[in-house]
Amino acid sequence: MSETRANLEPIAIIGMGCRFPGDAENPRAFWKMLCEGRDGIVEIPPSRWDARRFYDPDPNKPGKTYVKHGGYLRQPIDQMDALFFGISPREAESLDPQQRLILEVAWEALEDAGLLAEQLAGSATGVFMGGFIVDHMGQATSILNRHLLNTHSAVSFTHTILSARIAYVLDLHGPCMTLDTACSSSLVALHQACQSIRAGESELALVGGVNVMYHAETPVAMCKSQFLARDGRSKSFDARGDGYGRGEGAGVVVLKPLSAARRDGDGIYAVIRGTGVNQDGRTDGITVPNEKAQAALILIRQVCERADVSPRGIAYFEAHGTGTLVGDPKECEALGSVIGKDRSPEDTCWIGGVKANVGHLEAAAGVAGVIKTALYLHHRQIPPVANLQIPNPRIDFDKLGLRLPCKLESMPQGNEPGKELPLAGVNSFGYGGTNAHAILQGIDLPTPDQDSALTDHQGHWFLPLSARSDQALRALAGRYHDFLTETPELDLQDICWSAATRRSHHHFRLAVLGKNRDALLEQLALFADGKGTHLPNGRLALGQVSEKPVFVFTGMGPQWWAMGRELLATEPVFREMAERCDAIFQKIAGWSILEEMGRDEQDSRITETHRPSKRRNHRKSARPDLFRVVDEQRISCLSKIYQSATLLGAPAAKGQRPGGGQPGQKRTAFRKARTGNTQNPDECGISGKRRTRARRFEANSCAIAGRTSRSLRNHENVIA
């Protein structure tokens, strides 16, 4: 029974990363592009090849391509932050751009999932990637570039390194493989990852695919086979379909068993109910689909049966949809016979194709469809088919129980009590005949407890940012500025919490503090523009250092009327400690510090008190390993040389604030208090500007308390 449940348990998609044409550099930007119904098709960038040299409208012209458009990324494919991943600049120059791109997107997917790379090291995390195009090998081994081959060239050619590089950089110990089934590669990789998780081989999996186009000979060869559309666009389900438009990009999803995702409190985009793979076998040609799409039809039925779901429960289908006059009708016939059969006009299945937006991403096409479908289930909206003008007349959509979204549509209602959320299917077909199919489903996540949410925040928001260089930190500040500007609906509490607890903390760090979103935005903008050097930022000390913090106590700080009132009102730990100290102080001095703090300005004597604030977060946050102080009394309390009652008695005995004695009088009140006795010299050390005995505190002295024998060696950074 338990084995059966494990085989049927849904797999959660807990993180996603992508770089797609049309400036879709993350899932949020990708969803925006989908909802707007636009594409990312552009002219071939000069950085790839000279389109004028290779273009000719005549498909029979030797060595020429009739295409000069495609779905190209705007970012330079020859650049990466190599040192971030521990790759030397020399090796980075030799890398296949696909390796660079998939490594970056895999990292971003983990960040989206809230997983720290250091926590995954050594884990049974699997890596399953799809690869297809070998442009880099063709470019690097051409007669013009052979002299550039070096010791790093060999490992830059093969597809195996697409996945192996990720496992190596992150130190992942689960299954690791790159699959090449052409255009279905990444959906086949998804199937293998789900199988691995259900078999117990992987506790987590990174799944994706990548495609980069920069070798002109590849589209030249494809044009000779008449695969490509003349305008470089995939016109899915459109009467104008004349081949597919190529696209490039990368997508990665992070998978985890649903029970584990719920246990760990992960965010979930959607769940995978079932996957499957099969082959067309012998057809009219090795790249020709089965005439009646029988293999695809059988596969969909098999996946539904294994997942224990009804095909009629599928409300949306992300088709392979290359935009060909013959291929699209065959696929729709298969879909209609399985999922559209016997449906009422009100219950027809929506159908779409992401290739109309970003082009055919080949090895990354399947994962692009999965990411789009997961976003549809997450947002519960159906994006329109991009650039659809005239539906393909060879497809009888009404008869097949299918319909095309021409605008942003709402997801069919399926979340009534007792009724499961709608299902969605994804198809991906390889030109060698390998077909893959997946069934996804939305998920209802628990509504946050509003009573426990911080709805009336009165303090400062703390947004910690970090990167591996100054330049990267400024860029990150700019991205956070844009993110906060574009998402006013998101809770600052969630954003700050995620930045603090669900991101890796690198050596270059910035602390952004503000009472509201506008204050955070102002500081982020300043730092991104290089004008925020006054903000708390710096570089973590290199080498082996203690992770425990260091505190500096200035001691002689000014006081003012009403200080501390906000802390008393908003910080329970501070108030509790202040009340405890006040109770002790009243027994000694006969008057109340808290009462003085609450007086009107004209009656207040607030400047005559100066001790309690350092206990604000002592219990709930930092436990310092080393102190540097001017105020000996507070440091002695926190380092437990003296009890609170002893120290509170010192200012009460003196009867006035520091500096309030007679001219020339030494500060003797604390010195007359009982001197602490340290049993272990490694536990406490005291030094001063004057030559004093070890346990004496003088007026202008500097006191250090803590495990100084190692703290002084290790701490190069001080929290002031």
Secondary structure by P-SEA (a helix, b strand, c coil): caaaaaaabbbbbcccccccccccccaaaaaaaaaaccccccccccccccccccccccccccccccccccccccccccccccccccccaaaaaaccaaaaaaaaaaaaaaaaacccccccccccbbbbbbbccaaaaaaaaccccccccccccccccccccaaaaaaaaacccccccccccccaaaaaaaaaaaaaaaaccccccccccccccccaaaaaaaaaacccccccccccccccccbbbbbbbbbbbbbccaaaaaaaccccccccccccccccccccccccccccaaaaaaaaaaaaaaacccccccccccccccccccaaaaaaaaaaacccccccccbbbbbbbccccccccccaaaaaaaaaaaaaaaacbbbccccccccccccccccccccccccccccccccccccccbbbbbbbbbccbbbbbbbbbbbbccccccccccccccbbbbbbbbcccaaaaaaaaaaaaaaaaacccccaaaaaaaaacccccccbbbbbbcccaaaaaaaaaaaaaccccccccccccccccccbbbbbbccccccccccccccccccaaaaaaaaaaaaaaaaaccccaaaaaacccccccccccccccccccccccccccccccccaaaaaaaaccccaaaaaaaaaaacccccccccccccccccccbbbbbccccccccccccccccccccccbbbbbccccccccccccccc
